[in-house]
Amino acid sequence: MNIILAAVSDAFTWQALLAIVIGTWAGIIIGGLPGLGSVVGLTIFLPFTFGMSTITSMALLIGVYCGSVYGGSITAILINTPGTPQSAATTFDGYPMTQQGRVDEALGWATFASFFGGILSCVILIFCAPQLAKFAVNFGSIEVFALICLAMMCIVGVSKGSVMKGLVCGMVGFFLSMVGSDPITGADRFTFGSYALSSGLTLIPVVVGAFALSEIFMRFATRDDPSAKIPEANLRFPKFGEWFKRLVELVRGSLIGSFIGALPGTGAAAAAFISYATAQKLSPRRHRLGKGEPDGIIASESSNNAVTGSSFIPTLALGIPGDVVTAMMMGAMVIHGITPGVRLMVDQAQTVYSLFVVLIIVNVAMLILSKPSIGLFRYLFRLHQGYIMAAIVIFSFIGAATVRGNPLDLVVAVLTGILAYALRRADYPMAPLVIGMVLGPELESSLRRGLLIKRGDFLEFFTHSGISMVLFSLLALFIVWTVWSSIAQQRQASTASRHAESNSAK
């Protein structure tokens, strides 16, 4: 108890609280600017922490991290342009709600789901970190492959009536993820002899092109259409009865995000897609997903924000960063005297509990700062639409170029934007393309490593472990369910058509 009280005292110093406010607000703004995001935000603020105390410096960086994950949902809802890749799934239902004049409701659900997921993951982090870390170690390449296969099922659900078009875009995204060095042999592939392509295509330029630049092209093509104007946006939190009715979806998305975040090498973007795919099968309102249903926003935002807490489980307990963001956070911890690993809870227990308290305060600060942050975006979007579009292009290029400092990423963003614009004009959905790009690298790597483990025998994947058997069984059930639902819908539509013809004949 004395350690917990001391940790609370460390986290509630005026320096730490000020760092939380600055970091969280800056993170929300950075996350809302297309193409930037968590990595860029942490890169900007990391040098400022060198003269700070340990808890104050970590409070600033955790604020930037959590705030940026939430901030990406704002522009995803307002202009169909996710500020960060973690919010790509939020566009599936967030932007349709904006088009329906329900932008205030969409922003309210995104904010509340982000807060709920972040707080629940903090609770799980505090009470279950050692147990989850031990369980996460059981997830090898084969188990991760089965999990990613489950997530790929959401391509069917976001294909907007044309599964074939969705599969085509998904394969395009998967192909883009394969450009560069082979993850096992290191040999170049699909580089067409270009050395610049040997390092592969990163996610942010592709997301910038597929969403931000293609949206700019679409808006320019429909600039005289009143529906293309950016709407006035306020924040309206859901009432108690509304969120209580969707409590199961909130808890499910948060638990999925907390679990995925505890697995090294996955990340918030994968968690959002896995949660969305689960909602497509289990939500009582699943038939409305993709058409402006709050359950889609809840699935995405509760899961990707839950990752912010649980991603510290492998980082703190095992010394294994889950993604690029937590790798940067781990580096900052080492710089400030925190040594992640199995001895951390024993040697530096007070510091660890202080970080837990900071995470909770950051999520509360995010909830409080959400309204003024959205107000700032609302003020910016009142400017002439040409200025707004130009600013989005500039920030998109900055975000695409600063990730690796590779000028080729600008070319990739532009070419992806042109390709995405042509596909959107032909009614091809962009969501599967990004899903293929996000999940493709981990799908391929886990498959290839699993085949090496099993000496090329793929059938042994299904009996490798109890976890893999359960996951592959769920995958089979989802496939059967999807096929059966499709057949049932076709029969229902055919029956309705025959009834309509018979009634018109009478």
Order of alpha helices (4+ residues) and beta strands (2+ residues): alpha-alpha-alpha-alpha-alpha-alpha-alpha-alpha-alpha-beta-beta-alpha-alpha-alpha-alpha-alpha-alpha-alpha-alpha-alpha-alpha-alpha-alpha-alpha
